[in-house]
Amino acid sequence: MSATEPTSRAASGHWLTHQPYLLLCIAALCWAGNAIVGRLAVGHIPPVTLSFLRWGLAFLIVLPFAWKHLVHDWRALRGGLGIMIVISVTGIGAFNTLQYWALEYTQALNTVLLQSAGPLVVAIWSLILLGVRITPAQAFGVVLSLIGVLVILLHGDLTTLTNIEFNKGDIIFMVALVIFGFYSVMTLKRPAIHGLSFAAFTFGCGAACLIPLVIWEMVTQPLMALNVPNLLSVLYVAVFPSTVAYLCWNRGIHLIGANRAAPFFHMVPLFGSAMAMVFLGERPRLFHIVGFALVLTGVFVASRKASSAAA
């Protein structure tokens, strides 16, 4: 693994950067509203435009903080340029564009359900790329937290799974999820650079690779209207699901490994349900309590450190 200490210089002296579980929870919290915002943007902001503006703005946000680290890490970046471009194109450019495209054909609920397969996708990529096998405890934790997700999303009635219809949007999102699983594991093979250098390069490169598609979309589809709802949507996805979430997710994976971090995918619907209670006035019911307990227990079991090697 080439990146043994990619963010050690940034981590020293900062308490938060040494708290992987808190960082991964913050990432999940930021992602909780992304599917909702993406769904609301359908018909108002074309998917490639939304993805390009998201990452272009995120790049501009992080660049002032990352500049001195980019200068320091430039030699390492050049040495690992191939890996960095692959990571940028897959995890930044392709994944998010496909996610927003999928939401034009499917419901946010479907994408949340499909996202629950994330830990399995990461485990497969970890085995293929790193030779890391999922432990029995991790497998049990993933299954337990998955059941908790289903209990929450299906209101305690698992039989309603038979009523969910899947379409081409769901297939597109599954492709996106496979790409994000690849990205999550590949971040462990990145050059030994500062976390802000990594974020700035991938955000900027990911946005740049979308430019040809943005031009094509601007020619073939109506342009995004410059109104308050659209601008707020872009601002939200640039700040929270992008800048904050990716910095936390990447650091969390570096600290505990991709397999142990992956079960935190299941925290996304948990936080989404909690947000619905707080902001939409939904009342907690028994299935919420049971589902929350299962998710939290499963994530705790799956993310515990193995006795001998990092997961």
C-alpha positions in Angstrom: 0.0 0.0 0.0 1.7 3.2 -1.1 0.0 5.7 1.2 1.1 4.7 4.7 0.8 8.2 6.1 -1.1 10.3 3.6 -2.6 12.7 6.1 -0.3 12.3 9.1 1.0 15.9 8.8 -2.6 17.2 8.8 -3.7 14.9 11.6 -1.1 15.9 14.2 -2.6 18.1 16.9 -6.2 17.9 15.6 -8.5 15.8 17.8 -11.2 15.4 15.3 -8.9 13.9 12.6 -8.2 11.0 15.0 -11.9 10.1 15.5 -12.8 7.8 12.6 -16.2 6.8 13.9 -17.2 10.4 14.4 -15.8 11.4 11.0 -17.7 8.6 9.3 -20.9 9.6 11.1 -20.4 13.2 9.9 -20.0 12.0 6.3 -23.2 9.9 6.6 -25.1 12.9 8.1 -24.0 15.1 5.2 -25.0 12.5 2.7 -28.4 11.9 4.3 -30.0 14.9 2.4 -28.2 14.4 -0.9 -30.7 12.0 -2.4 -33.5 14.3 -1.4 -31.9 17.4 -2.9 -30.9 15.5 -6.0 -34.5 14.3 -6.4 -35.9 17.8 -5.9 -33.4 19.1 -8.5 -34.9 16.8 -11.2 -36.4 19.0 -14.0 -34.7 22.1 -12.6 -30.9 21.3 -12.8 -29.6 18.8 -15.4 -27.6 15.9 -13.7 -24.2 16.7 -15.3 -24.6 20.4 -14.6 -25.4 19.7 -11.0 -22.4 17.4 -10.6 -20.1 19.8 -12.3 -21.2 22.8 -10.2 -21.1 20.7 -7.1 -17.4 19.7 -7.5 -16.3 22.9 -9.2 -17.6 24.9 -6.2 -16.2 22.4 -3.7 -12.8 22.7 -5.4 -12.9 26.5 -5.0 -13.9 26.1 -1.4 -11.1 23.8 -0.4 -8.4 25.3 -2.7 -7.3 28.3 -0.4 -6.8 25.8 2.5 -5.0 23.2 0.3 -2.8 25.4 -1.8 0.4 25.3 0.3 -0.1 21.5 0.7 -0.5 21.1 -3.0 2.8 22.9 -3.6 4.5 20.7 -1.0 3.0 17.4 -2.4 3.4 18.2 -6.1 6.2 15.7 -6.6 4.3 12.9 -4.9 1.2 13.8 -6.9 3.1 13.6 -10.2 4.5 10.3 -9.2 1.0 8.9 -8.5 -0.7 10.9 -11.2 -2.3 7.8 -12.9 -3.9 6.6 -9.7 -5.1 10.1 -8.7 -6.8 10.6 -12.1 -8.5 7.2 -11.9 -9.7 8.1 -8.3 -10.9 11.5 -9.5 -12.8 10.3 -12.5 -14.5 7.4 -10.7 -15.3 8.7 -7.2 -15.9 12.4 -8.1 -16.9 12.7 -11.8 -18.6 9.4 -12.6 -20.3 8.4 -9.3 -22.1 11.6 -8.6 -23.2 12.2 -12.2 -24.6 8.7 -12.4 -26.4 9.2 -9.0 -28.1 12.4 -10.2 -29.0 10.8 -13.5 -30.5 7.8 -11.7 -32.7 10.1 -9.6 -34.4 11.3 -12.9 -35.9 7.8 -13.2 -36.2 6.4 -9.7 -37.2 7.5 -6.2 -34.9 8.6 -3.4 -36.2 5.6 -1.3 -34.9 3.2 -3.9 -31.5 4.7 -4.0 -31.3 4.6 -0.2 -32.3 0.9 -0.2 -29.7 0.1 -2.9 -27.1 2.1 -1.1 -27.4 -0.5 1.7 -25.5 -2.9 -0.5 -22.5 -0.5 -0.2 -20.6 -2.5 2.4 -20.8 -5.7 0.3 -19.6 -3.8 -2.8 -16.6 -2.4 -0.8 -15.8 -5.9 0.6 -15.7 -7.3 -2.9 -13.4 -4.5 -4.1 -11.2 -4.8 -1.0 -10.7 -8.5 -1.8 -10.0 -7.9 -5.5 -7.7 -4.9 -5.1 -6.1 -5.4 -1.7 -6.6 -9.0 -0.9 -8.5 -8.1 2.3 -11.2 -10.5 3.4 -14.3 -9.5 5.4 -14.3 -11.0 8.8 -17.2 -13.0 10.2 -17.9 -10.2 12.7 -18.0 -7.6 9.9 -20.3 -9.8 7.9 -22.7 -10.2 10.9 -22.6 -6.5 11.6 -23.3 -5.6 8.0 -26.3 -8.0 7.9 -27.6 -6.7 11.3 -27.4 -3.1 10.2 -29.0 -3.9 6.9 -32.0 -5.4 8.6 -32.2 -2.2 10.7 -32.2 -0.1 7.6 -35.0 -2.2 6.1 -37.1 -2.0 9.3 -36.9 1.8 9.3 -37.5 2.3 5.5 -40.3 -0.2 5.3 -42.0 0.9 8.6 -41.4 -2.4 10.2 -43.2 -4.4 7.5 -40.6 -6.3 5.5 -43.3 -7.8 3.3 -43.6 -4.4 1.6 -40.4 -5.2 -0.2 -42.5 -7.1 -2.8 -44.2 -3.8 -3.7 -41.1 -1.9 -4.6 -40.6 -1.6 -8.3 -37.1 -1.2 -9.7 -36.3 0.5 -13.0 -33.4 1.6 -15.2 -32.7 4.4 -12.7 -32.0 1.7 -10.1 -29.6 -0.1 -12.5 -27.8 3.2 -13.1 -27.5 3.8 -9.4 -26.1 0.3 -8.8 -23.4 1.0 -11.4 -22.7 4.2 -9.5 -22.5 2.3 -6.2 -20.0 -0.2 -7.7 -17.9 2.8 -8.9 -18.0 4.4 -5.4 -17.0 1.1 -3.8 -14.0 1.1 -6.2 -13.2 4.7 -5.3 -13.4 4.0 -1.5 -10.8 1.1 -1.8 -8.5 2.9 -4.2 -8.2 5.9 -1.8 -6.0 3.5 0.3 -3.6 3.3 -2.7 -3.2 7.0 -3.1 0.2 8.7 -2.8 1.5 9.8 0.6 0.0 13.3 0.5 -1.9 15.7 2.7 -5.6 15.1 3.0 -6.4 18.6 1.6 -4.0 18.0 -1.3 -6.0 14.9 -2.1 -9.3 16.6 -1.8 -8.4 19.6 -3.9 -6.8 17.5 -6.7 -9.7 15.0 -6.9 -12.4 17.7 -6.7 -10.7 19.8 -9.4 -9.8 16.8 -11.7 -13.3 15.3 -11.2 -15.0 18.5 -12.2 -12.6 19.0 -15.2 -13.4 15.6 -16.6 -17.1 16.6 -16.7 -16.5 19.7 -18.9 -17.2 17.9 -22.3 -20.4 16.4 -20.9 -21.5 19.7 -19.5 -21.0 21.3 -22.9 -23.0 18.6 -24.5 -25.8 18.9 -21.9 -26.0 22.7 -22.3 -26.5 22.2 -26.1 -29.1 19.4 -25.8 -31.1 20.4 -22.6 -32.5 23.5 -21.1 -30.1 25.5 -19.0 -30.5 25.7 -15.2 -32.5 28.7 -14.1 -30.6 31.1 -11.8 -33.2 31.1 -9.0 -32.9 30.8 -5.2 -34.0 27.1 -4.9 -31.5 26.0 -7.6 -28.7 28.1 -6.1 -29.4 26.8 -2.6 -29.4 23.2 -3.9 -26.0 23.7 -5.6 -24.6 25.3 -2.4 -25.8 22.5 -0.2 -24.4 19.7 -2.4 -21.1 21.6 -2.7 -20.6 22.2 1.0 -22.0 19.2 2.8 -22.1 16.0 0.6 -19.0 17.1 -1.2 -16.4 19.1 0.8 -17.3 18.1 4.4 -18.4 14.5 3.7 -15.6 13.5 1.4 -12.9 15.0 3.7 -14.4 13.0 6.6 -15.0 9.8 4.6 -11.5 9.7 3.2 -9.9 10.3 6.5 -12.1 7.7 8.2 -11.1 5.1 5.6 -7.5 5.9 6.1 -7.8 5.4 9.8 -9.8 2.1 10.0 -9.8 0.7 6.5 -12.5 0.4 3.8 -14.2 -2.7 5.1 -14.7 -1.4 8.6 -15.8 2.0 7.3 -18.3 0.7 4.8 -21.1 -0.2 7.3 -21.4 3.5 8.0 -23.4 3.6 4.7 -26.2 2.3 6.8 -26.1 5.5 8.9 -27.4 7.5 6.0 -31.0 6.3 6.1 -30.9 6.4 9.9 -29.9 10.1 9.8 -32.5 10.7 7.1 -35.2 9.3 9.3 -34.0 11.4 12.2 -34.0 14.5 10.1 -37.6 13.8 9.1 -38.6 13.7 12.7 -36.8 17.0 13.5 -37.6 19.1 10.5 -40.9 17.5 9.2 -42.4 16.8 12.6 -42.7 13.0 12.0 -43.4 11.2 15.3 -41.0 8.3 16.3 -42.7 4.9 16.3 -41.6 1.5 17.5 -40.1 0.5 14.2 -37.9 3.6 14.4 -36.5 2.5 17.8 -36.0 -1.1 16.7 -34.4 -0.1 13.4 -32.1 2.5 15.0 -31.0 -0.1 17.6 -30.2 -2.7 14.9 -28.3 -0.2 12.7 -26.2 1.1 15.6 -25.4 -2.4 16.9 -24.5 -3.7 13.5 -22.3 -0.7 12.7 -20.5 -1.1 16.1 -19.9 -4.8 15.5 -18.8 -4.4 11.9 -16.4 -1.5 12.6 -14.6 -3.0 15.5 -10.9 -3.7 14.9 -10.0 -7.2 14.1 -7.7 -9.0 16.5 -4.7 -9.2 14.2 -4.9 -7.1 11.0 -6.7 -4.0 10.0 -9.8 -4.7 8.0 
